[in-house]
Amino acid sequence: MRELRRSLLTPVLLGVAACGSSGAPSARGDGAATDAPVSCADLPAAYRAALVTAQACDPDGGAGQCSIGVRLDLLCGCATYVNDPTLPHDLIAEWQAQNCLSTPLYQMMGCPTGCRVETPRTCVAVDGGTGVCEEPNTP
């Protein structure tokens, strides 16, 4: 799973980093830092990609997967559920370290009034024997 996470997010971060200008090192998700900076403007896209990676799961992995709450995005406090919160947590730390909320772009943006109530997700099999966290079917 760690290799899958690294292979999915590293190209996103490196691609985003090529446009970055903050000068601060950025977490890759494996505990190491990249040499390329990731700007506040690029972190939201990297975070969305990290959520996709964090929702990878093992359909035969048993209970408890897809039950860890993380922020749905970097700006607002709404939550969603993932299997592995490592990459989202790393990018939240980067967002906070760069004090991105203080930039004019994000000061002008508002959050929606109220958040949709999320429930833990279920690991559903997809092609190739892997799985993805999905909302459980509701009647």
C-alpha positions in Angstrom: 0.0 0.0 0.0 2.9 2.4 0.8 4.4 1.8 -2.6 1.0 2.5 -4.3 0.6 5.7 -2.3 4.0 6.9 -3.3 3.6 6.0 -6.9 0.2 7.8 -7.1 1.1 11.0 -5.3 4.7 11.7 -6.1 4.0 12.6 -9.7 1.3 15.0 -8.6 3.5 16.7 -6.0 6.5 16.8 -8.4 4.3 18.2 -11.2 2.7 20.7 -8.8 6.1 21.6 -7.4 7.4 22.6 -10.8 5.0 25.6 -10.6 5.6 26.2 -6.9 7.4 29.2 -5.5 7.4 29.0 -1.8 10.9 27.7 -1.4 9.9 25.4 1.5 10.4 21.6 1.2 7.3 19.6 0.8 6.4 16.2 2.2 6.1 13.3 -0.3 4.1 11.1 2.0 6.9 8.7 2.8 8.6 10.8 5.5 11.1 12.2 3.1 11.1 15.7 1.7 11.2 16.7 -1.9 13.7 19.3 -3.0 11.1 21.1 -5.0 8.8 23.6 -3.3 5.0 23.4 -3.4 3.2 26.7 -3.3 0.0 27.5 -1.4 -1.8 27.8 -4.7 -0.8 24.2 -5.7 -1.5 22.5 -2.4 -5.3 22.2 -2.9 -4.8 20.1 -6.1 -2.2 18.0 -4.4 -4.6 17.5 -1.4 -7.4 16.3 -3.7 -5.0 13.8 -5.3 -3.9 12.7 -1.8 -7.5 12.0 -0.8 -7.9 9.7 -3.8 -4.8 7.8 -2.8 -5.9 7.7 0.9 -9.1 6.0 -0.2 -7.3 3.0 -1.6 -8.1 -0.1 0.4 -8.0 -3.9 0.4 -11.4 -5.5 -0.2 -10.2 -8.6 1.7 -8.6 -6.5 4.4 -11.4 -6.8 6.9 -13.3 -4.3 9.1 -11.9 -0.9 10.1 -10.8 0.3 6.7 -12.2 3.6 5.4 -13.0 4.7 8.9 -10.4 7.5 9.6 -11.8 11.0 9.3 -9.8 13.7 7.5 -10.7 17.1 6.1 -12.5 17.1 2.8 -10.3 20.0 1.7 -7.6 22.3 3.0 -9.8 25.4 3.4 -12.9 24.3 5.2 -13.4 21.9 8.1 -15.9 19.4 6.5 -14.8 15.8 6.8 -14.6 12.6 4.8 -13.3 9.1 5.6 -10.2 7.4 4.2 -8.2 4.3 4.8 -4.8 5.8 5.2 -4.6 9.5 6.4 -0.8 9.8 6.0 -0.7 11.9 2.8 -3.6 14.2 3.7 -2.1 14.8 7.1 1.3 15.6 5.5 -0.2 18.1 3.2 -2.3 19.7 6.0 1.0 20.1 7.9 2.6 21.8 4.8 -0.5 24.0 4.4 -0.2 25.1 8.0 3.6 25.5 7.9 3.3 27.8 4.9 0.5 29.8 6.7 -1.5 29.5 3.5 -4.8 30.8 5.0 -3.1 34.2 5.3 -2.7 34.6 1.6 -5.2 37.0 0.0 -6.7 34.3 -2.3 -7.8 32.2 0.5 -8.9 35.1 2.7 -11.5 36.0 0.1 -12.9 32.4 -0.2 -15.7 31.3 2.1 -16.7 27.9 3.3 -20.2 26.5 2.8 -22.7 26.9 5.5 -22.8 23.5 7.3 -21.2 20.3 6.2 -22.8 17.2 4.9 -22.8 14.5 7.6 -20.4 11.8 6.4 -20.4 8.3 7.7 -17.4 5.8 7.6 -17.1 4.3 4.2 -16.9 0.8 2.9 -14.1 -0.8 0.9 -15.5 -1.8 -2.5 -13.5 -4.0 -5.0 -12.5 -2.4 -8.3 -10.5 -3.7 -11.2 -7.3 -5.6 -10.5 -8.3 -6.8 -7.0 -7.7 -3.4 -5.4 -10.4 -1.5 -3.6 -11.6 2.1 -3.0 -13.5 3.6 -0.1 -17.1 4.4 -1.1 -20.1 5.6 0.8 -22.2 2.7 2.0 -25.5 2.1 0.1 -28.3 3.7 2.0 -32.0 2.7 1.5 
